[in-house]
Amino acid sequence: MPKKSSCPDCGEYPVNHPAQKALAIMDTATAAVFGPVDRAARGIAPIFSKIPFDRMALPIYRVLAALHIGKLLTDADPRNAERTRLLWDAARRKGITMWQFQPLDDPSGISFFVAEKNGVVRAFEGLPRPRDMGPSRSINWMDNKAVLKKKFVPAGIPMARGHSCFTFAAAQRIMRDVGAPLITKPNLGSRSRHSTVHIMTEDELRRGFRTAKRLSPWVIVEQELQGFVFRILLVDGEPVGVVRREPPFVMGDGTHTIRELIIEENKNPRRHTELFHEIPMDDDVIQELDHQGLALDSIPPNGTMQILSTHASRFYGGSTTNMTDAAHPDNMVLFRKIGEVLGDPLVGVDFIIQDMTRSWREQMPCGVIECNSLPNTDLHHEVLYGKGFDASGLLFDLAFPPDGSDASRGIAVSGDGDRTNGSDPIPQER
């Protein structure tokens, strides 16, 4: 279970600040220097397609483990994240033999895997990917928010207005052009680390700019989109899962105070697990309510979805709702277009919109806030409201097609991994 870190801006998944900043600098430098080399390498990739890299991986990892450069595991490490634990569960369930190589025996870092079934071997980083889909067009830039904006906006994919900047003077110019409210965040990064929302004044912009600068020399300054963050899982360009990530909230009944509603909601037994947690009544909640002109003793109207925090993390009392079947057809078409532009077989897309059941065209401004080349598929396995599905099992089915073919088309979301958490109603907002 994640623990609160000494850095409140990192949240429950802290990172090494100097290392993260160095990574951001290296990413920008290598993209400029090796961009042409990368394009050339992808051009000649088919020449090397017959080399058995998958079968070479395990012997290499064994040598590295013998040299104490890392650890080769034949079972799940209890220190691993939920996504990796679920991957091991799916492998066992589907009769797949798997090895995990952890560089420097660091469970919080990137892991490399080798999986074998019926003589077929697959080597991959983090998660299995659909096989034989060709090289990714975006693997080297999709995690870079500034580059992502340059690719998406011309393609007609909605994103927040704003861009990256290096100096505070440039951030001030963006504020004048875009207007408040704004959000600041590192150019590279995930899990909302060092992001600042509700920026209305120049002093708040300065604080947010400095906070983001601790992780990246370049800071994204853009308009704050209003709505929920939805995680869309794209597999081979198809949106197979749409999950709404809700910050802590309670449903008003016109009678009870917010404090009383929180106490009642925290009695939910599913909030006393490793995945979902109680809603706190801390300074963050008090500050957000004050931003809305409310307090813990306020009584929200009947049927109102009262938001209590800007943090959507389950660790801070957030929840998740499966909205895949409820998503408007226009939105699904947009998500497929995102997959087409990215040209990558496995992507997690974070999209802000108020109501997923209505067309995005009717709810501007809305849009993509980031994409992830190694998505947290565990968000789709277990949801607090609705029905989850076995995303890890789906990826293994595509990596090891039952008929032994090389195709990964005809994706189906249902199957032996589906499970429901009962009759919990999907919360609606008025």
VOGU-3710 file (C-alpha; in Angstrom, 3 decimals, decimal comma):
1> mpkksscpdc> 0,000/0,000/0,000  1,380/3,432/-0,879  2,303/5,721/1,972  2,173/9,455/2,285  5,562/10,875/1,430  7,553/13,705/2,906  6,804/15,687/-0,271  3,150/16,755/-0,319  3,451/17,711/-4,001  4,402/14,141/-4,969
11> geypvnhpaq> 1,453/12,550/-3,185  1,522/8,854/-2,400  4,030/7,972/-5,142  7,116/10,126/-4,442  10,021/10,394/-6,860  13,584/11,558/-6,523  13,407/15,245/-7,492  16,966/15,709/-8,880  16,753/12,411/-10,792  13,362/13,314/-12,255
21> kalaimdtat> 14,626/16,722/-13,336  17,721/15,196/-14,914  15,491/12,735/-16,759  13,441/15,608/-18,181  16,600/17,323/-19,431  17,948/14,106/-20,934  14,626/13,379/-22,632  14,622/16,743/-24,386  18,293/16,498/-25,359  18,109/12,942/-26,684
31> aavfgpvdra> 14,918/13,685/-28,630  16,740/16,445/-30,520  19,956/14,485/-31,064  18,605/11,013/-31,719  15,320/11,861/-33,408  16,695/11,279/-36,937  18,466/8,126/-35,780  15,221/6,829/-34,270  13,309/7,459/-37,484  15,984/5,637/-39,454
41> argiapifsk> 15,917/2,728/-36,996  12,147/2,366/-37,359  12,588/2,402/-41,112  14,915/-0,593/-41,081  13,111/-2,393/-38,227  11,528/-4,973/-40,572  15,025/-6,182/-41,482  15,567/-7,286/-37,875  12,095/-8,733/-37,353  13,354/-12,300/-37,789
51> ipfdrmalpi> 16,002/-12,008/-35,082  14,732/-13,900/-31,983  15,052/-11,013/-29,519  12,275/-12,488/-27,361  14,239/-15,715/-26,851  17,480/-13,838/-26,231  15,991/-11,789/-23,372  15,858/-14,469/-20,660  19,519/-15,574/-21,016  20,555/-11,909/-20,897
61> yrvlaalhig> 18,543/-11,306/-17,718  20,072/-14,415/-16,118  23,555/-13,068/-16,815  22,633/-9,651/-15,413  21,177/-11,284/-12,288  24,349/-13,345/-11,834  26,336/-10,111/-11,983  24,023/-8,669/-9,268  22,861/-5,910/-11,614  19,296/-6,897/-10,872
71> klltdadprn> 17,076/-9,690/-9,625  15,310/-12,327/-11,732  12,006/-13,399/-10,188  9,840/-16,404/-10,947  6,936/-15,165/-8,836  5,421/-11,854/-7,815  7,402/-9,570/-5,538  5,078/-8,452/-2,697  6,684/-5,011/-2,966  5,462/-4,539/-6,531
81> aertrllwda> 2,663/-2,187/-7,547  -0,895/-3,415/-8,036  -0,531/-3,403/-11,835  2,340/-5,907/-11,666  0,576/-8,102/-9,112  -2,476/-8,330/-11,383  -0,203/-9,232/-14,290  1,192/-12,178/-12,329  -2,345/-13,265/-11,396  -3,394/-13,241/-15,063
91> arrkgitmwq> -0,300/-15,203/-16,112  -1,002/-17,947/-13,569  -4,682/-18,078/-14,517  -3,877/-18,469/-18,213  -1,124/-21,048/-17,806  1,678/-18,675/-18,769  5,173/-19,130/-17,351  6,701/-15,757/-16,560  9,956/-14,237/-15,324  10,416/-10,690/-14,038
101> fqplddpsgi> 13,747/-8,865/-14,107  14,049/-5,959/-11,657  17,107/-3,779/-12,339  18,959/-3,090/-9,074  16,186/-5,052/-7,327  14,136/-1,852/-7,203  10,387/-2,690/-7,037  9,418/0,937/-7,705  11,311/1,091/-11,008  10,645/-0,341/-14,449
111> sffvaekngv> 10,555/-4,139/-14,680  11,191/-6,334/-17,713  9,327/-9,581/-18,323  9,628/-12,751/-20,333  6,492/-14,862/-20,759  6,185/-18,298/-22,355  3,159/-20,364/-23,370  3,057/-23,427/-25,630  6,571/-22,729/-26,868  5,821/-19,112/-27,795
121> vrafeglprp> 7,999/-16,550/-25,981  7,260/-12,861/-25,492  9,607/-10,308/-23,889  8,239/-6,929/-22,853  8,670/-3,950/-20,555  6,001/-3,379/-17,910  3,021/-4,807/-19,782  2,526/-7,279/-22,668  1,668/-5,541/-25,919  -0,402/-6,810/-28,850
131> rdmgpsrsin> 1,949/-8,769/-31,036  3,135/-7,951/-34,536  1,554/-4,502/-34,705  4,707/-2,854/-36,068  6,796/-0,090/-34,498  5,053/2,611/-32,483  4,955/6,079/-34,034  4,689/7,850/-30,677  6,512/5,834/-28,037  9,267/8,488/-27,786
141> wmdnkavlkk> 6,991/11,514/-27,403  3,558/10,595/-26,062  4,667/11,119/-22,439  5,909/14,626/-23,259  2,938/16,937/-22,720  4,342/19,778/-24,829  5,062/17,569/-27,849  1,702/15,864/-27,416  -0,050/19,212/-27,746  1,842/19,988/-30,962
151> kfvpagipma> 0,719/16,656/-32,445  -2,886/16,629/-31,250  -4,126/20,202/-31,822  -3,469/20,212/-35,600  -5,245/16,838/-35,792  -8,397/18,341/-34,269  -8,049/16,572/-30,917  -9,163/18,903/-28,106  -6,638/19,952/-25,481  -6,424/22,748/-22,941
161> rghscftfaa> -5,135/26,084/-24,217  -1,591/26,907/-23,126  1,870/25,487/-23,633  5,224/24,801/-21,994  7,587/27,529/-20,825  11,011/27,865/-19,250  10,773/31,260/-17,533  8,204/32,814/-15,242  7,902/35,755/-17,643  6,696/33,321/-20,302
171> aqrimrdvga> 4,250/31,828/-17,781  2,875/35,338/-17,165  2,336/35,822/-20,898  0,387/32,560/-21,062  -1,767/33,720/-18,167  -2,567/36,960/-20,004  -3,418/35,074/-23,210  -5,412/32,201/-21,721  -6,913/33,721/-18,576  -7,739/32,107/-15,236
181> plitkpnlgs> -8,246/29,555/-13,822  -4,977/27,898/-14,767  -3,066/24,758/-13,893  0,702/24,273/-13,771  2,489/20,931/-14,029  5,871/19,480/-15,030  6,384/18,941/-18,739  7,176/15,288/-18,000  5,586/13,247/-15,251  2,458/11,423/-14,181
191> rsrhstvhim> 0,109/10,870/-11,234  -0,404/14,655/-10,978  2,919/15,074/-9,194  3,772/18,737/-8,533  0,631/19,965/-10,262  -1,174/23,069/-8,982  -4,816/23,833/-9,772  -7,242/26,725/-9,234  -4,592/29,337/-10,108  -6,328/32,719/-10,227
201> tedelrrgfr> -3,627/35,264/-9,366  -0,032/35,991/-10,335  1,197/35,019/-6,854  -0,535/31,636/-7,176  0,992/31,241/-10,633  4,452/31,916/-9,189  3,976/29,249/-6,487  2,662/26,716/-8,988  5,492/27,482/-11,411  8,119/26,931/-8,704
211> takrlspwvi> 6,448/23,696/-7,591  6,535/22,252/-11,121  10,099/23,453/-11,659  11,284/21,107/-8,918  10,642/18,181/-11,295  11,224/19,715/-14,713  13,015/22,747/-16,190  10,001/23,195/-18,472  6,558/23,856/-17,022  3,159/23,406/-18,651
221> veqelqgfvf> 0,870/26,395/-18,006  -2,626/25,897/-19,369  -6,297/26,525/-18,743  -7,916/24,415/-16,051  -10,518/22,233/-17,722  -13,673/21,637/-15,725  -15,001/18,116/-15,236  -13,870/14,639/-14,282  -10,661/12,915/-15,315  -11,455/9,833/-17,376
231> rillvdgepv> -8,869/7,140/-18,083  -9,305/5,559/-21,504  -7,396/2,357/-22,199  -6,588/2,053/-25,908  -5,552/-1,400/-27,091  -4,663/-1,587/-30,771  -6,414/1,773/-31,152  -9,684/0,519/-29,671  -11,084/2,095/-26,446  -11,610/-1,097/-24,441
241> gvvrreppfv> -12,086/0,646/-21,078  -13,369/4,057/-19,964  -13,110/4,720/-16,223  -14,208/7,891/-14,483  -11,807/8,866/-11,709  -13,714/10,764/-9,050  -12,101/12,852/-6,349  -13,586/12,272/-2,886  -17,268/13,197/-2,970  -20,578/12,668/-1,198
251> mgdgthtire> -24,129/12,775/-2,553  -26,195/15,510/-0,931  -29,659/14,676/0,433  -30,763/18,168/1,467  -30,796/17,142/5,130  -27,357/16,078/6,336  -24,181/18,122/6,553  -21,102/17,308/4,519  -19,420/16,097/7,705  -22,293/13,680/8,412
261> liieenknpr> -22,344/12,469/4,812  -18,605/11,730/4,935  -18,982/9,745/8,158  -21,776/7,693/6,572  -19,874/7,100/3,319  -16,806/5,927/5,260  -18,879/3,051/6,653  -18,777/1,472/3,188  -16,799/-1,767/3,765  -15,145/-1,453/0,341
271> rhtelfheip> -13,421/1,685/1,611  -11,562/-0,400/4,188  -9,362/-2,293/1,714  -5,906/-1,833/0,230  -7,442/-0,309/-2,899  -10,134/2,121/-1,737  -9,812/4,270/1,360  -11,888/6,419/3,673  -12,556/10,046/2,788  -10,469/12,217/5,135
281> mdddviqeld> -11,663/15,420/6,750  -8,286/17,127/6,517  -6,920/20,514/5,480  -7,121/19,598/1,793  -10,878/18,929/2,041  -11,459/22,064/4,113  -9,485/24,155/1,618  -11,431/22,804/-1,379  -14,773/23,409/0,336  -13,671/26,940/1,175
291> hqglaldsip> -12,805/27,454/-2,509  -16,438/26,579/-3,253  -17,766/28,826/-0,487  -18,713/25,847/1,692  -17,665/24,189/4,955  -17,978/20,760/6,589  -21,205/21,891/8,253  -22,800/22,983/4,957  -25,841/21,011/3,728  -25,628/20,234/-0,016
301> pngtmqilst> -28,933/20,066/-1,949  -30,574/16,728/-2,616  -28,946/14,856/-5,513  -25,869/17,085/-5,644  -22,527/15,377/-6,159  -20,456/17,367/-3,680  -16,751/17,297/-4,622  -14,410/17,427/-1,609  -10,905/17,553/-3,080  -8,889/18,104/-6,240
311> hasrfyggst> -7,071/14,771/-5,733  -8,652/11,873/-7,641  -6,346/9,298/-6,041  -8,026/6,331/-4,372  -5,470/6,678/-1,591  -7,045/10,014/-0,615  -10,634/8,742/-0,714  -11,193/8,953/-4,469  -13,310/6,424/-6,318  -13,722/4,988/-9,826
321> tnmtdaahpd> -16,717/4,233/-12,035  -16,777/2,112/-15,194  -18,311/4,258/-17,969  -17,323/2,160/-21,000  -20,856/1,172/-22,014  -22,254/4,624/-21,166  -19,769/6,662/-23,243  -21,352/8,718/-26,039  -20,607/7,387/-29,567  -18,966/10,710/-30,537
331> nmvlfrkige> -16,547/10,306/-27,653  -15,634/6,762/-28,678  -14,958/7,996/-32,229  -12,667/10,688/-30,793  -10,790/8,130/-28,690  -10,241/5,965/-31,776  -8,853/9,008/-33,580  -6,434/9,556/-30,682  -5,285/5,959/-31,084  -4,828/6,503/-34,819
341> vlgdplvgvd> -2,666/9,614/-34,301  -0,548/7,880/-31,651  -0,085/4,705/-33,675  0,786/2,705/-30,568  -0,893/-0,607/-29,601  -1,144/0,176/-25,871  -1,895/3,626/-24,463  -3,575/5,156/-21,431  -5,279/8,492/-22,178  -6,359/10,970/-19,494
351> fiiqdmtrsw> -9,292/13,046/-20,735  -11,216/15,737/-18,839  -14,920/16,190/-19,576  -17,947/16,857/-17,397  -20,336/14,187/-18,714  -19,094/11,151/-20,662  -22,650/10,273/-21,718  -22,863/13,465/-23,813  -20,860/14,357/-26,933  -17,567/16,132/-26,327
361> reqmpcgvie> -18,558/18,643/-29,014  -21,288/19,954/-26,692  -18,960/20,375/-23,709  -16,083/22,545/-24,856  -13,612/23,212/-23,427  -12,667/19,621/-22,698  -9,760/17,502/-23,836  -6,715/15,305/-23,375  -4,395/16,232/-20,520  -1,809/13,471/-20,961
371> cnslpntdlh> -1,054/10,075/-22,478  0,869/7,201/-20,914  2,919/4,606/-22,765  2,786/2,331/-19,700  -0,772/2,794/-18,387  -2,022/1,780/-14,962  -4,291/-1,033/-16,113  -5,219/-1,815/-12,508  -7,723/1,075/-12,678  -9,878/-1,107/-14,926
381> hevlygkgfd> -9,698/-4,299/-12,858  -11,481/-2,992/-9,780  -13,901/-0,061/-9,707  -15,984/1,182/-6,800  -19,064/1,607/-8,976  -20,070/-0,630/-11,876  -18,154/-3,560/-13,316  -14,430/-4,027/-13,798  -12,684/-6,233/-16,350  -9,461/-8,210/-16,564
391> asgllfdlaf> -7,272/-5,819/-18,570  -4,125/-7,881/-17,874  -5,820/-11,011/-19,173  -6,903/-9,174/-22,315  -3,324/-8,101/-23,027  -2,064/-11,655/-22,580  -4,767/-12,949/-24,945  -3,502/-10,529/-27,592  0,138/-11,399/-26,945  -0,684/-15,136/-27,088
401> ppdgsdasrg> -3,657/-15,507/-29,482  -5,591/-18,716/-28,700  -5,445/-19,787/-32,361  -1,720/-19,123/-32,561  -2,162/-16,434/-35,207  -0,160/-13,227/-35,413  -3,220/-11,011/-35,540  -4,585/-9,113/-32,572  -7,712/-7,729/-34,205  -11,243/-8,369/-33,042
411> iavsgdgdrt> -10,728/-7,148/-29,493  -13,412/-8,189/-27,016  -13,675/-6,773/-23,545  -15,796/-9,476/-21,958  -14,458/-12,838/-20,867  -13,017/-14,817/-18,012  -11,642/-11,758/-16,229  -14,899/-9,855/-15,790  -16,154/-9,352/-12,299  -18,616/-7,073/-10,602
421> ngsdpipqer> -18,634/-5,546/-7,167  -22,354/-6,025/-6,717  -25,239/-3,643/-7,230  -23,502/-0,406/-6,310  -25,279/2,301/-8,298  -23,282/4,568/-10,575  -23,293/8,024/-8,961  -24,827/10,758/-11,107  -24,278/14,498/-10,879  -26,840/17,255/-11,156
//
